[in-house]
Amino acid sequence: MKVIIKHTNDDVAKAACKLLMEKHISSTSKNFVLSLATGSSAVEMYQKLIKQNTSGNFDFSDVYTFNLDEYVGLSAEHHQSFRYFMNMKLFNHVNIPEANINFLNGMATDISSECDRYEERIAELGGIDVQILGIGSNGHIGFNEPETPFESRTHQITLTQQTKNDNQRFFADDESVPDKALTMGIQSIMDSKSIILIATGKKKAKAVADMIQGEVTTKCPASILQTHNDVHIICDQEAAAALTTSAD
């Protein structure tokens, strides 16, 4: 686990973008498979990737994407769905073929089959080369809330009230965060060849410290990343406030 501490959110985004591009260039996989996070932490990195794509430095035409999660009960066209979010923040602005975008279907009538389909598609493409993660204030990765088994695969989960409260800012005053979501499991994430986790803001400080310096426990799902052989944690000073290292 390599921890990189930067001064600002912009510095974090630049470092994450640079590292991802290096992974893309050096990849020997037949398909470059990228798994993406939603939420505020990755948005600035997506902005950097769009600029790199526009300037011809990052070609998305050979990239296949998966996203970590999706709300149950929201269609891809719903303005609060994660698919809509990714369209607005990345997909609509780069040259990725529509056929290369893989997403969980929040409207699926057979949840178990939908989760199995997702896992099978990942396997068909040879597994995930780079996994982009954020971290919840309670230590969740994807939507794998505390006490989610480390061996979990893609599944449906009931969101904690803390997670719903954290995400309420993305919804209008008269809208509520859905109670359930589909999420890649912790083992699904851990099977990725490389992992880049982005954390910004003081609300993430305790979770970041528990992830890096704490016990490996399902009480902090992200702590399992300590056992992966290629993880980069890129965070700003506020998110690193409970650690003892200094910023680059």
C-alpha positions in Angstrom: 0.0 0.0 0.0 1.5 3.3 -1.1 0.2 6.4 0.5 0.5 9.7 -1.5 -0.5 12.9 0.3 -1.1 16.1 -1.7 -1.8 19.6 -0.7 -5.0 20.2 -2.7 -7.9 18.4 -4.4 -6.5 19.5 -7.7 -3.1 17.9 -6.9 -4.9 14.7 -5.9 -6.8 14.6 -9.2 -3.6 15.3 -11.2 -1.7 12.5 -9.4 -4.6 10.0 -9.8 -5.0 10.8 -13.5 -1.2 10.5 -14.1 -1.1 7.1 -12.4 -4.1 5.8 -14.3 -2.5 6.9 -17.6 0.7 5.2 -16.7 -1.2 2.0 -15.9 -3.0 2.2 -19.2 0.2 2.7 -21.2 2.0 -0.2 -19.5 -0.9 -2.6 -19.6 -0.3 -5.9 -21.4 -4.0 -7.0 -21.1 -5.9 -7.8 -24.3 -8.6 -5.4 -23.0 -7.9 -2.5 -20.7 -10.7 -2.9 -18.1 -11.3 0.1 -15.8 -13.7 0.0 -12.9 -14.9 3.4 -11.8 -16.3 5.1 -8.7 -19.1 7.6 -8.5 -19.3 10.4 -5.8 -17.4 13.6 -5.4 -13.9 12.2 -4.8 -13.3 11.1 -8.4 -15.0 14.0 -10.3 -11.9 16.2 -10.6 -9.9 13.2 -11.8 -12.6 12.6 -14.5 -12.2 16.2 -15.5 -8.5 15.7 -16.0 -9.1 12.5 -18.0 -11.5 14.4 -20.3 -8.8 17.0 -21.0 -6.2 14.3 -21.7 -8.7 12.6 -24.1 -9.4 15.8 -25.9 -5.7 16.5 -26.3 -5.1 13.0 -27.6 -3.1 11.8 -24.7 -5.6 9.2 -23.4 -7.6 7.1 -25.9 -10.8 5.5 -24.5 -11.6 3.6 -27.6 -9.8 0.5 -26.3 -11.1 0.9 -22.7 -13.9 -1.2 -21.1 -15.5 0.2 -18.0 -17.5 -1.1 -15.1 -18.9 1.0 -12.3 -18.9 0.0 -8.7 -22.5 0.4 -7.9 -26.0 1.6 -8.7 -29.1 2.5 -6.7 -31.9 -0.1 -6.7 -35.1 1.4 -8.2 -33.5 4.1 -10.4 -33.3 3.7 -14.1 -30.2 4.7 -16.2 -32.1 7.8 -17.3 -33.0 8.9 -13.8 -31.1 12.1 -12.9 -29.9 10.7 -9.6 -28.8 7.3 -11.0 -25.1 6.6 -11.1 -25.2 5.9 -14.8 -26.6 9.3 -15.4 -23.9 10.8 -13.2 -21.2 9.0 -15.2 -22.7 10.1 -18.5 -22.6 13.7 -17.3 -19.1 13.6 -15.7 -17.2 11.4 -18.1 -18.8 9.1 -20.7 -20.5 11.9 -22.8 -17.2 13.8 -23.1 -14.7 11.0 -24.2 -14.4 8.6 -27.1 -15.5 5.5 -25.3 -17.8 3.2 -27.4 -21.2 2.7 -25.8 -20.8 -1.1 -26.1 -17.7 -0.9 -23.9 -19.6 0.7 -20.9 -20.9 -1.9 -18.4 -23.3 -0.9 -15.7 -25.4 -2.6 -13.1 -29.2 -2.3 -13.8 -31.0 -0.8 -10.8 -34.3 -1.8 -12.4 -33.5 -5.5 -12.7 -36.4 -7.7 -11.6 -34.1 -10.6 -10.8 -31.4 -9.1 -8.6 -29.4 -12.4 -8.2 -29.2 -12.9 -12.0 -28.2 -9.3 -12.5 -25.3 -9.6 -10.0 -24.2 -12.9 -11.6 -24.3 -11.3 -15.1 -22.0 -8.5 -13.9 -19.5 -10.9 -12.4 -19.5 -13.1 -15.6 -18.9 -10.1 -17.8 -15.9 -9.0 -15.8 -14.5 -12.5 -16.1 -15.2 -12.6 -19.9 -13.0 -9.5 -20.3 -10.2 -10.9 -18.3 -10.7 -9.1 -15.0 -10.3 -5.5 -13.9 -6.9 -3.9 -14.6 -7.4 -0.8 -12.6 -10.1 -0.2 -9.9 -10.8 3.5 -8.9 -12.2 3.8 -5.4 -13.5 6.4 -3.0 -14.0 5.7 0.6 -17.1 6.4 2.7 -16.9 8.2 6.0 -17.7 4.8 7.7 -15.0 3.1 5.7 -17.1 1.6 3.0 -15.8 0.9 -0.5 -18.3 0.6 -3.3 -21.4 0.3 -1.2 -20.0 -2.4 0.9 -21.1 -1.2 4.3 -19.4 -2.2 7.6 -19.7 -5.9 8.4 -20.0 -6.9 4.7 -18.0 -10.1 4.4 -14.6 -9.8 2.7 -15.5 -12.7 0.4 -18.6 -11.0 -1.0 -19.2 -10.7 -4.7 -21.6 -8.4 -6.5 -24.7 -8.2 -4.5 -27.6 -6.1 -3.2 -27.1 -4.2 0.0 -29.2 -2.1 2.4 -27.5 1.3 2.9 -26.8 2.5 6.4 -28.4 5.7 7.6 -24.9 7.3 7.7 -24.3 6.6 4.1 -27.8 7.9 3.2 -27.1 11.1 5.1 -23.7 11.5 3.4 -25.4 11.1 0.0 -28.5 13.2 0.6 -26.6 16.3 -0.6 -26.8 15.0 -4.1 -30.6 14.8 -4.0 -33.2 17.6 -4.1 -34.9 18.6 -0.8 -38.0 16.6 -1.8 -36.1 13.5 -2.8 -34.8 10.7 -0.6 -31.7 8.5 -1.1 -32.9 5.0 -2.0 -32.6 2.4 0.7 -30.9 -0.2 -1.4 -28.1 -0.5 -3.9 -26.3 -3.0 -6.1 -22.6 -3.1 -5.5 -19.5 -5.0 -6.6 -18.4 -7.0 -3.6 -15.2 -6.7 -1.6 -13.7 -9.8 -3.2 -14.7 -8.5 -6.6 -12.7 -5.3 -5.8 -9.8 -7.2 -4.4 -9.5 -9.3 -7.6 -8.5 -6.1 -9.5 -4.9 -6.0 -10.6 -4.3 -2.5 -9.4 -6.3 -0.2 -7.1 -6.3 3.6 -6.9 -8.2 5.1 -3.9 -9.0 8.8 -3.8 -9.9 10.5 -0.5 -10.5 14.2 0.1 -11.9 16.3 2.9 -11.8 16.2 6.7 -14.9 14.0 6.9 -12.8 11.1 5.5 -9.9 11.5 7.9 -10.9 8.8 10.4 -11.8 6.3 7.7 -8.5 6.9 6.0 -6.6 6.4 9.2 -8.5 3.2 10.0 -8.0 1.9 6.5 -4.2 2.4 6.5 -3.2 2.1 10.2 -6.0 0.2 11.8 -6.8 -3.5 12.2 -8.0 -5.4 9.1 -11.7 -5.8 10.0 -15.1 -5.8 8.4 -15.9 -2.9 10.7 -13.8 -0.8 8.2 -14.3 -2.6 4.9 -11.5 -0.5 3.3 -9.0 -2.0 5.7 -8.8 -5.1 3.6 -6.8 -3.1 1.0 -3.8 -3.5 3.3 -3.6 -7.1 2.0 -3.6 -6.2 -1.7 -0.3 -6.1 -3.5 -0.8 -3.0 -5.7 -2.7 -0.2 -4.0 -2.2 3.6 -4.2 -4.0 5.8 -1.7 -4.0 9.4 -2.9 -5.4 11.9 -0.5 -5.3 15.6 0.4 -4.1 17.0 3.7 -7.5 17.1 5.3 -8.2 13.4 4.6 -4.7 12.5 5.8 -5.1 14.6 9.0 -5.2 11.5 11.3 -2.0 10.1 9.8 1.6 10.9 10.7 3.1 11.5 7.3 3.4 14.9 5.5 2.3 16.1 2.1 4.3 15.8 -1.0 
